[in-house]
């Protein structure tokens, strides 16, 4: 007897939208910080600040933290796949491409994730509606960015390759994270983030020697605090809460929501105009999410019979 596939309930949907907002902001924060700091240093400082925030929460609410070796092994792998590798690839890729384009390429994660879940899980099989939803969602983020995704310069190809590799890492992390569903969200978030921080510090020290860099400006420090506390501490509490409620491939749907969330932030904070491409792309993403979720389609079929 097969296990029912996990679905997105109303709370998981709200968390998914909120997560897309704080992760959408991370591309902006990284773009600001790259003006003065090298990529691995940015990622390492992000994790140091984010981990400090997570341990502060642990000190207050005192959740059960893992003690067994097998769980910490899983947390180490999760920290590598979900933080250390993709964060480093994304910020490095943003040297060559904009944060907006980076968010679009990052939205390919569900394409890899849904397909991988079909082959490596028993309860998240690839169904026609899920496949159609992923395709619609990806078409939406392409349309949303308009002509900016069509460039073929060497710089864009290099940056794009980094972002696609990060998407594969995220997709793998979404499946690996199923091993941590027995942990409270704050415990899983703190454990995997702490592991990634420990891995990143020596890499940054050897490759970029941050002690030789000039002291960052107040603007860059503000971006680092934002990407640390909002896009890491808060984001991973929500990430593992969604993972626990709705499964690995569902939590990866957040990458489809990040580009429209980034546009929404631009409209609200920077008063940026909204184009027809952005509206059409957002509509396609919405249709894709409806198809993947499947509940509205099932209701429509029931009413039409």
N, C-alpha and C positions, 0 to 999 in steps of 0.2 A: 504493500500500500504506500503510495507516494505521499510525501509531506506537502501540505498546502503551501503555495508560494507566499512569502511575506508581502504585505501590501502597505501603501501609504495611507494612514488614517489622517484625520484633520489636524491633529497635533503634529504629526510628522511633516505634513505639508507646510504648516506655519514655521516650524523649525528649519525646513529646507529653504524657504524664502528668506528667512533671517540670515541663515548661513551664507546664502548667495550674496547678500549685501555686504557682510563683513569680509568675505573672500574677494568680492569684486573690488573693494577698497584696497586690498593688498597689492594689486597691480599698480595703482596710483602711488601708494606709499613707496614701493620699490623703485618706481621711476624717479621719484624725488631723491631718494637716497643714492641712486647710482651716479648722480652728478658729482658726488664727493667721495664715495666709498666703493671698493671693489665688491663683486657679487658674493663671494663666500663669506666675507666679513659681515655683509648685510644679513645673510641668512643666519650666521652664527649669533649675531647680536639679537636678531629676531627670536631665536630659540632661547637665549639666556633670559631675555625679558619675559617671553611667554611662559617659560618653565617657572620663573620666580612667581608669576601670577598664579599659576596652577598650584604650586606648593603652598601659597598663601591660602588658597581655598581649601586645600587638604587640611591645613592646620586648624581651620575654623570648623569645618563640617565633619572631619575625622572619618572618612570612608574606609572601608576595609581595603588595604593595599595588598597586592599579591606577595606571597612569600615563597612559593615553590619555583624551582628552577625552570620547569617547562613553560610556565606562564611568562617568566622574564625572558626566556628565549624567544617566545612569540612577540613580546613587546620590542625586543631588539630588532627583529626582522621588520615589524610594523614601523618602527622609527626610521629604519633605513628606506623602506619603500614609500612611506607616506609623508616623510619630512625631508630627511637628509638629501636623498637623490632628487625628488621632483622640485623642491624649493631651490636647490642649487642650479638645476637645469633651467628653471623658469627665469630666475633673476639673471643668470648668465645670458640666456636667450634675449632678454630685454636690452642687452647692449646693442643688438642689431635691429630689433623690431619694437614697435610701440606696445604699451600696456594693453591697448584695445585689441590689437591683433593677437597678442599673447593670450588674452582671455578667450578669443575665438578658437585658437588652436587647442587650448586647454579643454574646450568644450567637446573635443573628440573622445574624451575619456569614456563616456557611456558606450560609444561604438565598440571600443576594445573590451569594456567591462561586461556588457550584455553577452557578447559572443563568447568571452572566456567563461562567464558563469554557466553558459549552456553546456560547455564541455567538462567543467570541473566541479559542478554542483549538481545535486539531485532535485533541488526545490526552486531553482531560478532558471528554468529552461527557456530557450528562445521561442517565443510564440509569434505568430504573424503580426499581432498588434504591437508587441514590443519592438520588433524589427522595424515596422513602419514608423513607430514613434521616434526611434533613434534617428532614422533617416530624415524625417521631417524636422526634428530638432537641430540636426547638424546643418541641413539646408537653411534653416532659420538663422543660425549664427553667421553663416556665410553671407546671406542676403543682408543681414543686419549691418555688417561692416562694409558692404558695397565694394567698390573697386579696389579698396585697400588690400584685399586678400589675393588679388590677381597678379601683384607684382612678381617679377621673376629675377630680381637682382640677387647677386651672390650673398649679400648680407641677409636678405630675407630668407633665403634658402638655409643658411646656417642657423639663424635664429629659429626658423620654423622646425628644423630638425631637433633642436634642443627641446622645444615645446612638445613635439610629438612624442619624444622619448619620455618626457615627464608625464604625459597623458597615459602611456603604457604603464609606467610605474604606479601612478594613482589607481589605475584599473586593477592591477595586481594587488595593491594594498586593500582595495575594497573587498576582495575575496579573502585575503589573508585575515582581515579584521574579523571575520566570522568566528575565528578562534578565540576572540576576546569578548564575545557577547555575554559571557558569564560574569564579567566584571562590571561594577558601577561605572557609568560614563566618566566621572571625574578620575577614577582610578586608572582606567584605560588611557585616558588623555594624558594624565600626568606621567604615567610609566613610559609610554612610547615617545613623548616629547623629551623626557629626561634622557632616554637612551640616544636619541638623535643629537641632542646638545653635546653629550659626551663624545660622540663620533665626530662632530663638526669642529669642535674647538682645536684639536691638533692639526686638522686639515687647514684651517684658516691661518694658524700660527706658522705652519711650514710654507704654504703657498703664497700668502699675501703679506705676512709680517705686519700686522695692523699697528703695532707700536711705533712704526716709522711714519704713519700717516698723520696729517694735520688734524687737529680737533674738529669734528664736524660742527656745522652751524646749528643754530636753534631749530631751523626748519627741518633739517635732516634728523635731529634728535626727536623732534615731534613725530616724524614719519616712522622712526624706529619704534617709538613707544606705541604708535597706532598699530603697526604691523605685528608688534609683539603681544600687546594686551587684547586688542580687538580681533585681529586676523589670526591669532594663534591661541591665546588662553580661552577667550570666549568661543571662538570658532570650533575648537576641538571638543569642548564640552557639548556643543550642539551636534557635531559630527557623530560622536559615539552614542549620543542619545537617539539620533535617527537610525544609526546602524543597529542598535539594540531593538528598536521598534519595527523597522521596515526592511532590513537586510542590506547586503553589500551592493548589489546592482542598483537598488533604489537610491541609496545615499549618493551614488555617483551622478545622479541626475542633477545635482547642484551645479555641476559645471555647465549645463545648458542654460541655467538661470543667471550665471555670473555676468555674461555680456549685457543683457538687458538691465541687470541691476547696476552695472557700471554706468550705463547711459542714464538711468534714473538718478543716480547720484550726481552726474554731471549737470542734469537739468535743474535739480533742486539746489545744489551748492554753487555751481558755476554759471547757472543760467544759460547753458548751452542749448542751441536749437535742436529740434527733433526732425529728422528727415523721413521721407516716405519709405526709404529702405529700412530704417530702424523700426518703423511701425509694422511693415510687412514681415520683417524678420522676427519680431517679437510675437506676431500672430502665429507664424509657423512653429515657433518654439512652444507656444501654448497648445497648439494642436498636437504636437509631438508628445508633450507631457500627458495630455488627455488620452492619447492612444496607448502610451506605456502603462498608465494607471489602469485603464480598461473598464473602470466602473461605470462611467457615463455611457460608453459604447454598449455595455451589457444591458443597462437600463433602457436604452433606446431600442435595442433588439427585442427586449421583453414587451415593450409597449407596442411595437410594430407587428408583433405576431398576433 
